[in-house]
C-alpha cells in the first residue's frame, strides 16, 4: 500500500499539461485586460471623430 502511495505522490505525468493550461489561462486573462483598455481608448477616439464629423456637417 505504501508503494502505491509513493508512486502516486512521485508521478509527474500530466503535470506538464496542467502547467501549460495554467499558463494559457494567465495569458488569456492578460490579453482580456489589455484589450479591454484598448477598446475603451478606441471608443473615445471614435467618439471624437464622430463629434468632429457632426460639427463639420452642421451648417452654421
Helices and strands as residue ranges (DSSP letters): H 2-10, H 15-57
